[in-house]
Amino acid sequence: LCPRSNSSVSLLSLSVFVAAPTGLGMEVMAPATINALNGSSVKLSCTFNSCYKVENKQFSLNWTYQECRNCSEELFLQFRMKIMNKQLDRFGNRVEFTGNPTKYDVSFTLKNVQLEDEGTYNCYVLNPPDRHRGHASISLKVLTKEPPKHDSTVAVIVGASVGGFLAVVILVLMVVKCVRRKKQQRLNTDDQKTEEEGKTDGEGNPDEGTK
């Protein structure tokens, strides 16, 4: 048996957030890898961007767990009008939803992390009228002891710079996509009105030259 720590401090590895490709609907962002100390509590962060306000009646969320790459996904947390925990024997009551969908945050906290909790955690988000479901994955690594301390100032600076740049890029892409989407919706509406007016003139309003 491996030693277990009672520490409640979670360890997050420095990793680039990944997002769903632009143009396919919303972007879902989560760290590619998270390291957690055995016996601690860790927050698995997942956020998303959407052009539309979150409505509980339409919004949906699924969190699934995969023990290995080719293993089937196990649903353990779901949002349909409200949060519903699927109490898997694996997690018991150690899963706590700590996000806020109205603020585009669907994170959860895993308490008393165990070695067998290692694996891939998938975050699926759908926020109509967006048609495509967003997806991001987190690889959770469980450590049996704290890694040696070292000066990570340079790594932190580089990570913060990269993270800030990616955040700006994602924000700009979201603004451009939303503007294009709303413009296309207006064009579709105008075309529909023009078509309806043409049909009305053809059916009920004779041309002045025939009077």
TAGI-V312247 format. One record per helix or strand of 2 or more residues. SS is the DSSP state (H for helix, E for strand). FROM is the first residue (numbers start at 1). TO is the last residue. If there is no record, write none. Layout:
SS_FROM_TO, SS_FROM_TO
This chain:
E_17_18, E_27_31, E_33_37, E_42_44, E_46_49, E_60_66, E_74_80, E_83_85, E_95_97, H_101_103, E_108_110, H_115_117, E_119_126, E_134_143, H_153_204, H_208_210
